[in-house]
Amino acid sequence: MSISYRARPYVCGAIGNWDARVVDRLLSASPRGLDEVHRSPLAALWSTGEPENWTAGPRSGYLWWPVAGGLPQPHSWQDAAERRLAAGLVIDRQGAVLHTDALGLNDMNVRLLGDALYFSARLDPLVRLDDAPLHIDWSAWANLLVMTTPLADETPFREIRHLAPATAWRAAPGGPDRLRVERFEPAWLAAEPDKPPSPEDMVDLIAQRIPHRAGPVAIGLSGGWDSRLLAALAVRRPGSQVEAWTTSTDDGLDLDISCARTVAAALGVPHHVVVPGPESWLEEHRQVWRRTQYQTLHHGWAMPYARAAHRLRAPLIDGCLGDGLLRTRGDHRDVMGAASPEQARTITWRTLSTHFPRQPEVWAPGVGDALADLSLAAFHRVTRPVDGHHAMPILARLLTRYRGIYSSPNWLLGPEAELWLPFADPDVVTAALSVPLAAREDHAYYLAMLGSGSPELASLPSTNDAGDQPAPGPRRATTPAALAALAESISGRDEVRALLGPRLLATLTDPGLRARQAQWSGPLYVLRWASMLARWCEEYGSRVAWEPVI
């Protein structure tokens, strides 16, 4: 696996009473090309590129991976986290602060050793800080399966944490609380439904968040609504030079390609289609898992498209977060009518976990229930702070599912390609969260947005259209060779085999049964999850002390 940090730097360092010997191990396990950015008794920072720096009175800071660009310099870590959606390091009179962004999208991973907190954009360097055994975080692995990504501060390792949204660690010069956690509530949590923007105003706001730059611009054009809206907004600018890029999402239908082709033709823009080879899932999935740090089961199909994006000499516009912020979901009405906040949370969790099978024949006794219980407990813990919010199910998805979805711009596209993410802007997030759930019924609000932004595209076929779908064709993730690779990796790890029930154990040696199980999303998802767990054990088994899930 090779990552080139061209468009976004790799960063690492430490805050607190850091140990130079531990830092040496951190740097040795990090990518090459690091430069020292800051060194003081309470903080140290290295980066492969020069982070943006800022000063506000007695505070000074560095920020990296800002999702929102072109805004004024921050004046605090909370401002950098919310207004720029950036991670960073701040030095002030009270010490040093390491923070992530207010949505928790950026990967800022930390490990506490002694009186210091060591941090890295990648998990692997934090694994190598010492030789002590690490432990599996079963809640993270349960959510990888049930929610498609770990939640809040979880990572596959119990000792390594992911900075949760709107969170920072502060290192003070002395005293019993030298290292402590700080949090804040972003302003969008106070977004009220009494004055939501009109669909026309929302479209204008999103259009303003597409940077003005001379020269060509690429748009990742899928068959849905988000990318066609952004494409229309980019094309209508004077002197625009837009080209569209589409790939197969390996769902056996490829409606993305046919719908995107129609949209590109209507816009009159060049359209490039990346068609992966017949065994591309088999050839690519391990690289995808390693690049995304074993923290999502999404994007197994995306590597050929990502490599094409890396070769672009133009910024790539991506519609990430638009779907979650603005579309209607099937559970919204039930959530609005829930008898209690706990019931509302449970309804949302069940809706998000419908792909998770709990049949006894899929799991060894008690395992499926244990994983579901771990996932539901974590979901309640993460979403409880937004109880009673009028947009609770929207926020619940942002706080849970979108960390995994964002791993594509984060680690498949982002380090090498320059990305523009108009939906992932603090003003857009705030405006979207002020739209009442009732106004979204039957996608009425989003359809009005499409009609305002591009009437000629609103009526074109979309993957969001309701109605019967054609029977899916062959998928690259379910070829005999791909399924055999899953079975082989699981068969080589007894601790992973012990999690599975008789039906899935039989598929490990029976190709015909494997093919039949792969026709259903639940068993296939479990096989894929078990294979990822087996590959993770293969890579880190010498460092991880295995503990049973029950």
NORHU-V355564 format. One record per residue. N is the residue number from 1. D_LAST is the distance of its C-alpha to the last C-alpha in Angstrom with 2 decimals. Layout:
# NORHU-V355564
<<N D_LAST> <N D_LAST>>
This chain:
# NORHU-V355564
<<1 33.74> <2 36.62> <3 36.87> <4 40.34> <5 40.47> <6 43.76> <7 43.30> <8 40.64> <9 40.11> <10 37.20> <11 36.87> <12 35.20> <13 36.03> <14 35.16> <15 36.02> <16 36.38> <17 37.46> <18 36.62> <19 36.93> <20 39.25> <21 37.45> <22 34.14> <23 36.10> <24 37.70> <25 34.36> <26 33.49> <27 36.82> <28 36.63> <29 33.37> <30 34.84> <31 37.21> <32 40.82> <33 43.60> <34 42.34> <35 44.98> <36 44.78> <37 45.19> <38 44.86> <39 44.63> <40 44.94> <41 43.53> <42 40.84> <43 40.07> <44 40.32> <45 40.12> <46 40.62> <47 41.02> <48 42.24> <49 44.54> <50 46.32> <51 44.33> <52 46.31> <53 47.53> <54 48.85> <55 50.59> <56 51.04> <57 52.97> <58 51.10> <59 48.01> <60 47.58> <61 44.71> <62 43.45> <63 41.53> <64 40.05> <65 38.81> <66 40.63> <67 39.93> <68 42.98> <69 46.18> <70 49.75> <71 49.08> <72 50.61> <73 49.18> <74 46.55> <75 47.41> <76 43.93> <77 40.39> <78 39.62> <79 42.57> <80 41.49> <81 37.97> <82 39.31> <83 42.75> <84 42.06> <85 38.31> <86 38.22> <87 36.20> <88 38.32> <89 39.41> <90 41.83> <91 43.99> <92 45.63> <93 47.10> <94 43.79> <95 42.12> <96 40.10> <97 37.72> <98 35.27> <99 34.46> <100 33.05> <101 34.51> <102 34.27> <103 32.19> <104 29.71> <105 30.71> <106 31.73> <107 29.29> <108 29.81> <109 27.03> <110 27.06> <111 25.79> <112 26.76> <113 28.20> <114 30.38> <115 32.87> <116 32.68> <117 30.78> <118 31.06> <119 30.96> <120 31.22> <121 31.38> <122 29.17> <123 25.81> <124 26.86> <125 29.52> <126 27.14> <127 24.86> <128 28.04> <129 29.15> <130 28.20> <131 26.59> <132 23.71> <133 20.20> <134 18.31> <135 14.62> <136 12.76> <137 12.54> <138 9.67> <139 11.73> <140 14.65> <141 13.26> <142 12.13> <143 15.69> <144 17.25> <145 16.38> <146 16.91> <147 19.68> <148 20.89> <149 20.69> <150 18.85> <151 20.13> <152 22.40> <153 21.82> <154 18.71> <155 19.04> <156 16.80> <157 17.26> <158 16.14> <159 19.56> <160 21.64> <161 22.33> <162 24.31> <163 27.06> <164 26.50> <165 29.57> <166 32.57> <167 31.07> <168 32.70> <169 32.40> <170 35.59> <171 36.78> <172 39.53> <173 42.16> <174 41.13> <175 39.80> <176 36.39> <177 35.09> <178 36.08> <179 33.09> <180 32.01> <181 30.71> <182 33.23> <183 32.83> <184 35.31> <185 35.60> <186 37.39> <187 40.52> <188 39.30> <189 37.05> <190 40.39> <191 41.70> <192 43.42> <193 44.02> <194 47.61> <195 49.13> <196 47.17> <197 48.97> <198 50.76> <199 49.50> <200 52.61> <201 51.84> <202 48.25> <203 49.62> <204 52.16> <205 49.54> <206 47.39> <207 50.57> <208 51.39> <209 48.09> <210 49.05> <211 50.84> <212 54.52> <213 55.19> <214 57.92> <215 57.06> <216 54.66> <217 51.29> <218 48.57> <219 46.40> <220 43.14> <221 44.16> <222 41.60> <223 42.44> <224 41.25> <225 43.00> <226 41.95> <227 43.51> <228 46.65> <229 47.33> <230 47.05> <231 49.18> <232 51.83> <233 51.95> <234 52.29> <235 54.96> <236 57.18> <237 57.86> <238 61.32> <239 61.37> <240 57.78> <241 56.72> <242 53.46> <243 51.81> <244 48.74> <245 45.86> <246 43.50> <247 40.93> <248 38.94> <249 35.45> <250 34.64> <251 34.10> <252 36.56> <253 39.12> <254 40.47> <255 41.88> <256 41.45> <257 44.15> <258 46.57> <259 46.24> <260 46.53> <261 49.56> <262 51.28> <263 50.55> <264 51.81> <265 54.94> <266 55.60> <267 55.30> <268 57.43> <269 55.14> <270 54.40> <271 51.14> <272 49.11> <273 46.36> <274 43.81> <275 42.87> <276 40.11> <277 40.67> <278 39.20> <279 36.45> <280 35.96> <281 32.29> <282 31.64> <283 33.87> <284 32.63> <285 28.93> <286 27.80> <287 30.44> <288 29.33> <289 25.69> <290 26.99> <291 29.61> <292 27.20> <293 24.85> <294 21.86> <295 21.69> <296 22.80> <297 23.02> <298 26.50> <299 29.80> <300 29.34> <301 32.91> <302 34.49> <303 35.45> <304 38.91> <305 39.78> <306 38.61> <307 40.86> <308 43.74> <309 43.16> <310 43.24> <311 46.72> <312 48.07> <313 50.85> <314 50.19> <315 47.56> <316 45.04> <317 44.51> <318 41.01> <319 40.04> <320 36.56> <321 35.55> <322 38.43> <323 36.46> <324 33.90> <325 36.63> <326 39.21> <327 38.09> <328 37.26> <329 33.83> <330 33.18> <331 31.16> <332 33.84> <333 35.77> <334 32.77> <335 31.66> <336 35.24> <337 35.23> <338 31.88> <339 32.21> <340 30.15> <341 28.72> <342 25.14> <343 26.17> <344 27.84> <345 24.77> <346 22.64> <347 25.48> <348 25.59> <349 21.86> <350 22.12> <351 25.25> <352 23.77> <353 20.74> <354 22.74> <355 22.08> <356 18.32> <357 17.89> <358 15.39> <359 17.06> <360 15.20> <361 17.22> <362 16.04> <363 12.30> <364 10.51> <365 9.62> <366 7.39> <367 6.83> <368 10.10> <369 9.74> <370 6.76> <371 9.10> <372 12.04> <373 11.16> <374 10.74> <375 13.94> <376 15.84> <377 15.30> <378 16.59> <379 19.35> <380 20.51> <381 20.65> <382 22.68> <383 25.00> <384 25.70> <385 28.66> <386 30.48> <387 30.31> <388 33.74> <389 34.97> <390 37.15> <391 35.47> <392 31.87> <393 30.48> <394 32.46> <395 31.09> <396 27.51> <397 27.95> <398 29.67> <399 26.93> <400 24.12> <401 25.30> <402 28.32> <403 26.76> <404 25.71> <405 29.08> <406 30.98> <407 29.55> <408 32.32> <409 35.20> <410 33.32> <411 32.62> <412 34.17> <413 37.47> <414 37.80> <415 38.33> <416 41.14> <417 42.54> <418 44.10> <419 42.43> <420 43.83> <421 41.35> <422 43.58> <423 40.91> <424 38.88> <425 41.58> <426 41.30> <427 44.30> <428 43.05> <429 39.61> <430 41.40> <431 43.80> <432 41.17> <433 39.10> <434 42.29> <435 42.64> <436 41.62> <437 39.15> <438 41.97> <439 44.19> <440 41.69> <441 41.81> <442 42.33> <443 42.33> <444 45.75> <445 45.53> <446 44.41> <447 46.99> <448 49.63> <449 48.57> <450 49.02> <451 52.35> <452 53.49> <453 52.31> <454 53.44> <455 54.88> <456 55.54> <457 51.86> <458 50.39> <459 51.46> <460 50.47> <461 47.60> <462 44.14> <463 40.55> <464 40.07> <465 42.51> <466 41.42> <467 42.25> <468 41.46> <469 40.40> <470 41.59> <471 39.35> <472 37.47> <473 38.69> <474 37.07> <475 34.47> <476 34.17> <477 30.36> <478 30.54> <479 33.26> <480 32.68> <481 32.56> <482 30.04> <483 27.66> <484 28.26> <485 27.32> <486 23.93> <487 23.36> <488 24.68> <489 22.48> <490 19.26> <491 20.74> <492 21.27> <493 17.67> <494 15.71> <495 12.41> <496 13.07> <497 14.40> <498 11.30> <499 9.81> <500 13.01> <501 14.58> <502 18.03> <503 20.17> <504 19.06> <505 18.89> <506 22.45> <507 23.60> <508 23.05> <509 26.07> <510 28.01> <511 29.93> <512 31.29> <513 27.99> <514 26.75> <515 29.81> <516 29.35> <517 25.74> <518 26.94> <519 29.36> <520 26.60> <521 25.01> <522 21.48> <523 20.79> <524 22.85> <525 20.90> <526 17.59> <527 19.51> <528 20.96> <529 17.74> <530 16.24> <531 19.61> <532 19.64> <533 16.32> <534 17.89> <535 21.12> <536 19.60> <537 18.01> <538 21.47> <539 23.21> <540 21.18> <541 19.35> <542 21.85> <543 21.01> <544 17.24> <545 15.07> <546 12.01> <547 8.60> <548 5.42> <549 3.83> <550 0.00>>
